[in-house]
Amino acid sequence: MPGQAKETVYEQVVKVTNVYLGPAAERFIDRQVENHLHIEPTKLTKKDLEKMIDWIKVVVSLLTGEREIIEEYITELRKLTEDGKVSKNKNVHKQ
């Protein structure tokens, strides 16, 4: 849409993560980026996200044993590294 700013990678990642972690999403992503990439979360790039996806998968696996949910979440994050398009229709409930 004209006049509307494009979402940053960080904003997209938080939006996707919100589906799975609810209100804890922003804090979760901030901590992952700060502790593992040592950058400001808002500076996150697609290349940075590629580096973090495996780590995020490990951490989320510690939070839930629901493999289907984990794989869906990771798939949505991987889409952000490719073309930036994520599915609009999620079939999971917030954890």
C-alpha positions in Angstrom: 0.0 0.0 0.0 1.3 3.4 -0.8 2.5 5.5 2.1 2.7 2.5 4.4 6.1 1.6 5.7 7.3 -2.0 5.1 7.6 -4.1 8.2 11.2 -4.8 9.3 12.5 -8.4 9.5 12.3 -8.0 13.3 8.7 -6.9 13.2 7.8 -9.8 10.9 9.6 -12.3 13.2 7.8 -10.9 16.3 4.4 -11.1 14.5 5.0 -14.8 13.5 6.3 -15.6 17.0 3.3 -14.0 18.6 1.1 -16.7 17.1 3.0 -19.3 18.9 4.2 -17.6 22.1 1.6 -14.9 22.6 2.6 -11.8 24.5 6.0 -13.3 25.3 7.0 -13.1 21.6 8.8 -9.8 21.6 10.7 -10.5 24.8 11.6 -14.0 23.5 12.9 -12.7 20.2 14.8 -9.8 21.8 16.6 -12.1 24.1 17.5 -14.5 21.3 18.9 -11.8 19.1 20.7 -10.0 21.9 22.3 -13.1 23.5 23.1 -15.0 20.3 23.8 -12.4 17.7 24.9 -9.6 20.0 23.0 -7.0 18.0 20.0 -4.7 18.6 16.8 -6.7 17.8 15.6 -4.0 15.5 18.7 -4.4 13.4 17.8 -8.1 12.6 18.3 -9.0 8.9 17.2 -12.0 6.9 20.7 -13.3 7.0 20.8 -13.0 10.8 17.5 -14.8 11.1 18.9 -17.7 9.0 21.7 -18.0 11.6 19.1 -18.1 14.5 16.5 -20.5 13.2 18.2 -23.6 14.4 18.7 -22.1 17.8 15.2 -20.9 18.1 14.0 -24.4 17.2 16.1 -25.9 20.1 14.7 -23.3 22.6 11.1 -23.7 21.5 11.5 -27.5 21.7 12.4 -27.0 25.4 9.1 -25.1 25.9 6.8 -27.6 24.1 7.0 -31.2 22.9 4.4 -30.5 20.2 6.6 -31.3 17.1 3.9 -30.2 14.6 3.7 -26.8 16.2 7.5 -26.4 16.3 7.8 -27.4 12.7 5.1 -25.0 11.6 6.7 -22.1 13.5 10.1 -22.9 12.0 8.6 -23.1 8.5 7.0 -19.7 8.9 10.4 -18.2 10.1 12.2 -19.8 7.1 9.7 -18.2 4.8 10.8 -14.8 6.1 14.3 -15.5 5.0 13.2 -16.4 1.5 10.5 -14.0 0.2 9.0 -12.5 3.3 5.6 -14.0 2.9 4.1 -16.0 5.7 0.9 -17.8 5.9 -2.0 -15.7 7.1 -4.0 -18.7 8.3 -2.6 -20.5 11.3 -4.1 -23.7 12.7 -2.5 -23.6 16.1 -3.4 -22.0 19.4 -1.1 -19.8 21.5 1.0 -21.7 23.9 
